[in-house]
Every structure is written in structure tokens, then in C-alpha cells.
């Protein structure tokens, strides 16, 4: 795409008594250390009219005072612990001009080309970067990269909502909760009841399954499968036969897991599992505010044989998913906190898949269905597109509320080139 960079600068928080930049160091929690050690990229597309870049940057400078961690830097304290340094060093802002209208580029689908719409993510010390891509019509694509060790998706949804409100001249509706120490207090004495060292972490760094970490050199294709509100309703009726109740996400994951198993042509007795993100805010006791800013996610691992996924009912598969999620309860989260206390000083390596990995026969799934990204309004209305720039791991799935219709869902899938046509054929079949 023809993209011209017109400005590249560091934006610091505006002067405010809210954020005195004390140079305090905030140790990463064990939840932060289990997150991806990389920048997560997201694109938000807005049709015109949109506020000027100056207004957006002024609002960003203000909102950083409520979220000082994002304007800081990762560091190590005197005890060798990874920390966030609250020094107000600022965030990177890139402004570009694109010589077409936004309408000429829509609809977007994740691709390597779309990575031009956000700043590079290698060798970056800034914890968040924002790229303002302005089209000739006045439309805008905001490209964001944010370091996952600092915040999870729930946290970033709160950040963006607060930024949008300030740009519109409103107050921040709900203040973020920043007490990381309070959400990771170990028991006395700490006791580790689950094998976290082999689940959330791995004992040593292992090379990716693929020979290359560059997704563009692999046979990985990014697809977007749209499920209408009518399809979702029919699917829920199918899954919830017999009186059981499952969430929209559980119903859609049931369907996609079955279809991916078919498309991959797995052998009957081959085991396949899903690594499924579970938000701990409502599961921990006492519950943690949804406005908590940091990472508070662990993972469930439902496992089935391929023949069970192909031959058993939707309800059978949904129950396997639901039961695995239920097991990640307050006891599990507390055990993980205690593991963090018992493993202090160790060089833990997160078990998340590296870029370029081929996960087949397994899947890794994240749901953004309960986040408020799709309701962002900087003054010109909600986004007309909201998506990752690229999914670089085969078998990675992302569930996002669709902007096409209320109640509909877009599922972004990274799939092997060999399985694309098979998946397209079965993706909307309820048989």
C-alpha cells in the first residue's frame, strides 16, 4: 500500500498531579510473566468524520496519566525481578498519509501487508505504540501495538474506552485499578496444588516447530469467517439441546473445533486440545475489579479424540469445553499465585506458542466478545472494522464481535494452506 510517514515522535503524558512520575518500579506479577513476551497488534478502522490527529494525541497525552504503566519502560530491579519503571518516558506516535479512501481498502482481512498500518514490533522499548493512518476521505485506521507483559486484552479495552471519552471531552467513566500486589497475595505458607511449571511455563526454551519464525515464509493463511446473528442463534439451539446452557463463545468454539478437526483430516484416535484463555477477574475470591490493569488470565485445556469431535454431538463437545473452563477456578488461580511465590528468582519461560509455530492438531483460542473495543467512539461513531493485523501462528483463533450486525461474530483463523478449502466448505454446516 502507498503509505507516507509524516511524523514519528515520542508523546509523553501531559503535566498532571495524577501522575508525578516517581520512577517507582512495579514488579511484574506471575500472571504478567506468563503472558506473551511481545507486542500484540490491533487495528481499528473508523469512517469519516473523525477528530484531527492533534485532538487524538491531546487525549492520549491526558489518558496516559490514568495509565502510567503504558508510558513507562520494562526494567529489572535490584533483586533481579522484571519490573515496569514508571518514569513517564512516553509512547511512540506515528502519523501517516494513505493516498486512497478508506472505502477503497475495506473490507480488511489479516495479512502481512496490514502490518504496515502499525509500527514495527521488534527492538521496541516503548510499551505502547500508536500509528494514525489517515486516508484521503478523512477516515482513520488506528494501529496499536502494546506489550502483553504490561496488560491483557481486558485492560487494553478499558484504556481505549478512557482515551475515546477524553477525546470527546468527557471524564474517564471508571478509573483503572492498579494494585498489582493486591491481586497476587500468596497464602501462608504457599502451597502449589497443580503442575504450573509444565502448564503455564516450560522448563527451558524450545525452538518453534517450524524451521522459521517468519510467518510470511510459511504456509499459513489468515481467514475471516463471519457468523451471522441468525446462524449463532441456530447454533445455540443445537448446542443447548437437553436444557444445558452454554455461552455464545462456548457454542462457537464447539462448532469451530469440530470443523477444524474435519478440515485437518485428523486420524480417529489422534488427540487434539485447545489452549483457551480464562479471565480470572470474576473467578478469584474476592473478585478482582474488571478495571484491574495488568494480566489476570490463565488457560483451560479441553482435550478430545478426533473421532469424538467428528461423531459426538455438539452438546458433548460443549460440555468438554465448559468442564475444562470450570476447573480453572479460584483454587487454581490461588495455586498459581503461590507457585509465583515459590519460584521467585527463577528464569521462567512462558508456554505460549512462538511466532511461526504450527499447532496442528491443537488450537489456541482467545475471545474478545466481552471486550468493549467495538463500542469505541472518538466522536465519529464506532469502528467499521476491528481486527488483528496478522495471526502468525497456525491454529490460532480469535473471536471478535462483528461490526456488520449486532449479535454476529467474526472468527479470525490462522490455518495451514493445505486445509483452507476444506475449512471453507464445512465452516457454515451444522451437520
C-alpha positions, 0 to 999 in steps of 0.5 A: 500500500502507498503509505507516507510517514509524516511524523514519528515522535515520542508523546509523553503524558501531559503535566498532571498531579495524577501522575508525578512520575516517581520512577517507582518500579512495579514488579511484574506479577506471575500472571504478567510473566506468563503472558506473551513476551511481545507486542500484540497488534490491533487495528481499528478502522473508523469512517469519516468524520473523525477528530484531527490527529492533534485532538487524538494525541491531546487525549492520549497525552491526558489518558496516559496519566490514568495509565502510567504503566503504558508510558513507562519502560520494562526494567529489572530491579535490584533483586533481579525481578522484571519490573515496569519503571514508571518514569513517564518516558512516553509512547511512540506516535506515528502519523501517516498519509494513505493516498486512497479512501478508506472505502477503497481498502475495506473490507480488511482481512489479516495479512502481512501487508496490514502490518504496515498500518502499525509500527514495527514490533521488534527492538521496541522499548516503548510499551505502547505504540500508536500509528494514525493512518489517515486516508484521503476521505478523512477516515482513520485506521488506528494501529496499536501495538502494546506489550502483553507483559504490561496488560491483557486484552481486558485492560487494553479495552478499558484504556481505549474506552478512557482515551475515546471519552477524553477525546470527546471531552468527557471524564474517564467513566471508571478509573483503572485499578492498579494494585498489582500486589493486591491481586497476587497475595500468596497464602501462608505458607504457599502451597502449589496444588497443580503442575504450573511449571509444565502448564503455564511455563516450560522448563527451558526454551524450545525452538518453534516447530517450524524451521522459521519464525517468519510467518510470511515464509510459511504456509499459513493463511489468515481467514475471516469467517463471519457468523451471522446473528441468525446462524449463532442463534441456530447454533445455540439451539443445537448446542443447548439441546437437553436444557444445558446452557452454554455461552455464545463463545462456548457454542462457537468454539464447539462448532469451530473445533469440530470443523477444524478437526474435519478440515485437518483430516485428523486420524480417529484416535489422534488427540487434539486440545485447545489452549483457551484463555480464562479471565480470572477477574470474576473467578478469584475470591474476592473478585478482582475489579474488571478495571484491574490493569495488568494480566489476570488470565490463565488457560483451560485445556479441553482435550478430545479424540478426533473421532469424538469431535467428528461423531459426538454431538455438539452438546458433548463437545460443549460440555468438554469445553465448559468442564475444562473452563470450570476447573480453572477456578479460584483454587487454581488461580490461588495455586498459581499465585503461590507457585509465583511465590515459590519460584521467585528468582527463577528464569521462567519461560512462558508456554505460549506458542512462538511466532511461526509455530504450527499447532496442528492438531491443537488450537489456541483460542482467545475471545474478545466478545466481552471486550468493549473495543467495538463500542469505541467512539472518538466522536465519529461513531464506532469502528467499521472494522476491528481486527488483528493485523496478522495471526502468525501462528497456525491454529490460532483463533480469535473471536471478535464481535462483528461490526456488520450486525449486532449479535454476529461474530467474526472468527479470525483463523490462522490455518495451514494452506493445505486445509483452507478449502476444506475449512471453507466448505464445512465452516457454515454446516451444522451437520 
